[in-house]
């Protein structure tokens, strides 16, 4: 079965774009891509770690037997991938084990079977939506730091 990346869409805006453009403009094309990818990877790690942390804390609950409930497949399927051909990073869940992430994050309405019997409702957990809001500033800082670190490494060669 092929791995398919399920994305929860997030739009990131770079606040200090002029400074980044000025610093990156001094590099060769291949070095620019490497520096930007390095920063994007660092920012992606912030969102991934925040999502995992919030998922664990919100799904760990008390049960009669184990005292803990591990998020299991959803936790194991969370991944980060930096795009190769254009600047960008994807943070999401690998399918088929994580293809229910959007249901856990955003919840569901009341559901009924085909015969009309009530089958339940999934309350919204908002672990990934909250990660976007709360970790955005830290991700911008990591993006800038990652680009600066890569540029310093390239210039020291």
Secondary structure by P-SEA (a helix, b strand, c coil): cbbbbbbcbbbbbbcaaaaaaaaaccccaaaaaaaaaaaaaaaaaaaaaaaaaaaaaaacccccccccccccccccccbbbbbccccccccccccccccccccccccccccccccccccccccccaaaaaaaaaaaaaaaaaaaaaaaaaaaaaaac
